[in-house]
Amino acid sequence: MDQISFRSIIDQAPIVAIVRRPKVDPIRCIEHLFEHGIRLVEITMDSSGAVEVLEYFRSCTPANCFLGAGTVTDVGLAEAALGAGASFVVTPNINLDVIRIVREHGIPVMPGALTPTEIWTASKAGADFIKVFPASAVGPRYFRELRGPFAQIPFMASGGVSLENAAEFIKFGVDALGLGGGLIPKSNDEFDRCAALARQLLQVALKARASR
């Protein structure tokens, strides 16, 4: 997958679902997200069996959907994720070695940053998107200020994003929203509720982007 196709997927469905230490079968959970409109899913590397899940989906991910690895904090985790077939890599921090290794493999990397200096550093290192994390610490209006000096840097807001504030994040310049929480079933009887939330989030995000 190249950067253009990754960006085009975000343009069509700007939600990145975060599967972190799920209480239900992760494969069923990820398949369910794909079935209900979520095109980008990350499984965090601190989840049990994350490598095996990435390997499973290497050959059976639905067309135009991508499974990436999240919480990739160091080179060892990056190499494990890349070896297992991750289609993109997300980090909570800036590790320049991780960014370099992922870029060498030709797949998108979304490092976590918060301050203007961190954002600029990650962008200059080759980040495809900057994951502003934790977004709840600064709120949606922070992105309006960032858009002044960083008009061309693509942003994903992650951490504290919800159905209630999703539209405001998009309105103030966010390109994609990363969230787990309510999107991820905590038991087998929550799949329908989570599917409905996924559809709502997509509608809200696309409508907000069309109106800005």
N, C-alpha and C positions, 0 to 999 in steps of 0.2 A: 504494500500500500504506500502511496506517495502522499506528500503534503496536500496536493490539490484535492485528491479524493477525500482525505480526512476533513479538509475544510468544507467540502461540498456536503458531506454527511452532517456536519454541525449546522450548516445553513438550513438543511432540511429538517433536522431533529436535534435542537440544541440542548439536549439533556444527556449528561453522563451519569449513569447509575452506578453507585458505589456499593459493591457487595463486600462487606467486611464481617468476617467471622459469623457467617449466617447460621441461624438455628434450624434451618431447613436444608434439604439437599441442594447444594450450590448449583449443580448442573440443571436441576429442574427450575430453580430460581432464575438462572440466567436465560434459559430457554423461554420462560414465561415473560421476562422483560422484552426479549426480542419479538415474541409473538404479539405484544401489545404496543408496538410502536417505538420502543427504545432501541436506538441503533448503535449506541456506544455504551458498553458496560466495562467497568474495571473490577477485577477481583483483587483485593489487597493481599500483599505477600505475607501478611501476618495471619491470614486465614488458613485453617487446617486444610491441607491438600491442594493449596493454590496452584502449585506446579502441575499436579495431575489434572486439574480442571483446565488449565491453559492447554495442556497437551491434548486433552479430549476434544476441545473445540478447534484445534488447529486445522482439522480436516472436515468439520461439520458445522461451522458457523454459517448462519443464513446469509444469502447474498445481500451485500450492502450493509451488513452489520459487522461490528468489530469488537473483539474482546481484548482488553488490555490489562496490564498489571499496575496496581496501585501500591502506595506506601513503599516505594522502592527507594530506600534511604542510602544505600551504599552500592559499591561496584559488585559485590558478591550477589546481592539480590537482583541487580540489573542483569548480570550474566545468566542467572537462573531463569529469569523471566524471558529473556531473549531466546535462550536455548529451548524453552518450552513452547515458543511460538507466539508470544505476546504481540499484538498488532499495534500497540502504543504503550507508552510508559508514563505513569504519573507519580510525582514525588511530593512529599509535604515540605521539602526543603530544597536549598540550592546545593547540589554537589556537582561541581564542574566535571569531575571524572565520569559521573553517571551520564550527564548530558552528552559528553563527548562520545562515550561508548554507544549510547543509543543512536546518536546521529550517524555514527559510522555504520550502523546496521540499516540505515535508511528508513527508519520508522519514526513517527512523531513522538516527541517528548514534551511533557507538560509539567515543568518544575514548579514547586510551591514557592511563593514569595509574598511579601506584604508591603514593605516600604518601597518608595521610589527607587532607591539605590539598588535594592534586591531585584526589583522588576527589570531595571535596565541591565544589570549584570547578567541575569538569566536570559534576557533577550539577545544580548550581544554574544552569549555563549552558544546560541543556536536553538533556543527553545522555540517550538512551533506555537504554543499557547502558554501563557503564564497563568498558573492556578493561584489566584489571590486567596490566601488561606491564613487564618480563619476569617472568612468574609463577614461573619457576624460581629467581629471585633470592630469593624470600621463602618459597616452598613452600606446600603446601596449608593448613597450620595458620594461616597468616597470615589466611586468610579467616574463620576462626572468630573471630579477634580483631576483624576489620572488622565482623562481623555485630552486634557489640554496639552501636556508635554508628550504624551505617549499615544497620539492619535492612531498610529499604525500598528500598535502591538495588540494582538488578540488576547482577550482575557476570558478565563473561566472563574466564576465565583464558586467557592466551595467552603462548607462549614457554616451551618446555620441557615442554609437556604431552604425555603419551604414553599408550599402552594400559596401561602398568604403574602410572601414578599417576592416571589419569583418575577412578577411583572415589573416591579420597581427596579430590581437589579438589571433586567434587560433594558428598561427605559433609560437608565443612566449609563449605558454603554457596554454592558457585559455581552459577550458573544455566546457563551455556553454556561450552563448551570450544572454543577456537580452536587449530587445529593444521594444519600442512602436512606437511612431512617425509615420513614413511612413507605418508601418504595419497596422495601425488602421485607417479605413476610417473616413474622416471628413464629408462626405455626402454620400447619397445613391448611387451616381453615381461613387464612387471610389472603390467599392468592387473588381472589376476585376483587377484594377491596384495593389491593395494591395495583391491580391492572387498571381499575377505574382511576386511581390517582395518577398513574403514568399517563393515561390519555388526557386527563385534565391539565397536567403540567405541560404537556406538549402544546395543547391548545392555547394555554395562557401565554407561554413563552413566544410562540409564533405570532399571536395577536399583538403582544407588546412590541415585538420587533417591527411588525408592519406599521405600527402607528408612531414610531419614533422619528 
